[in-house]
Amino acid sequence: MTDPRPGLDPAVAEVRVAVRRALTGLAQGSTVIVALSGGADSLALAAATAFEAPKLGLRVAAVIVDHRLQDGSADAAAVAARQAEALGLGAHVTRVEVGDAGGPEAAAREARYGALRAHARAAGATAILTGHTLDDQAETVLLGLARGAGATSLQGMADAADLDGVALLRPLLGVRRATTHAACAAAGLTPWHDPHNADARYARVRVRQTVLPVLEAELGPGIAEALARTAAQLREDAEAFDEMIDETIEDLVEHAEAGISVSAAALAANPAALRHRIIRHVVSSEFHESLTRTQTLEVARLVTDWTGQGPIDLPGCRARRVGGRIEFTAR
């Protein structure tokens, strides 16, 4: 689908169409927040949202998060705010403190989403829009594959997710990064180039600058699109599994002292993939912890290879076999 108006740059049209699809269905009169860094992706997103949202009866504001991780970040944030205002958007710059939990990228992401969520709540916004592109999705899938993180990681990012009661929308997940750069150029917008995006100390930058280009050169074009399709297919599979778990979980579990127990026979009757997902789901929902593949398989052995082994220490809980049930209790 393309914008039929003559003279409209194809890149601008593609970004606008993607944004229009994401915004359609939001209640008229509601407010949406655009996460704006000043880079090409978020700048193209902001421009398209400024154009499309008013036609749908939506109000728009841009939030610029200054992570204060490099010299000149305040100046870059100020430039982004002026660009947002030139597009007709209200702009708010918020400065955050970035910790070190989980590494610099994870800590910056946590601080950023916390600031966006807080501003959305204060503004009564129903949605936050981010400028993640198809290239970002492909990089995420490759990084998950390299880490052996399983299907959950390979699903990449969702088009829409819930961020503590606020919709998190990623309209550009089907749009290439080259398109957002072209859209900015066509609209006369000058994006900011984050030095961190060229710093090879970060794994994502190495994937972007080296790994994906090598794959494209050696295996042919279309690798990024193929990775994005893989993510979408795995997400569909995950949604189907989640529905199956929701349908069966109540028949499998019982509350136990300081925890929960699951029928070993019922777990054994399910395929391995579903059995493993049920185990992870129980630990996640009851103890708010995630299990690795190795930990999940050790718990599954209490079902499929029971030889009298003792309790298994897991994040936040302990699993053991008691008669015909697998019991999870808080540690």
Sequence and secondary structure as in RCSB ss.txt:
>XXXX:A:sequence
MTDPRPGLDPAVAEVRVAVRRALTGLAQGSTVIVALSGGADSLALAAATAFEAPKLGLRVAAVIVDHRLQDGSAD
AAAVAARQAEALGLGAHVTRVEVGDAGGPEAAAREARYGALRAHARAAGATAILTGHTLDDQAETVLLGLARGAG
ATSLQGMADAADLDGVALLRPLLGVRRATTHAACAAAGLTPWHDPHNADARYARVRVRQTVLPVLEAELGPGIAE
ALARTAAQLREDAEAFDEMIDETIEDLVEHAEAGISVSAAALAANPAALRHRIIRHVVSSEFHESLTRTQTLEVA
RLVTDWTGQGPIDLPGCRARRVGGRIEFTAR
>XXXX:A:secstr
    STT  HHHHHHHHHHHHHHTTS TT EEEEE  SSHHHHHHHHHHHHHGGGGT EEEEEEEE   STTHHH
HHHHHHHHHHHTT EEEEEE     TT HHHHHHHHHHHHHHHHHHHHT SEEE    HHHHHHHHHHHHHHT H
HHHHT   SEEEETTEEEE TTTTS HHHHHHHHHHHT      GGGG TTSHHHHIIIIIHHHHHHHH S HHH
HHHHHHHHHHHHHHHHHHHHHHHHHHHEEEETTEEEEEHHHHHTS HHHHHHHHHHHHHHHH     HHHHHHHH
HHHHS SS   EEETTEEEEEETTEEEEEE 
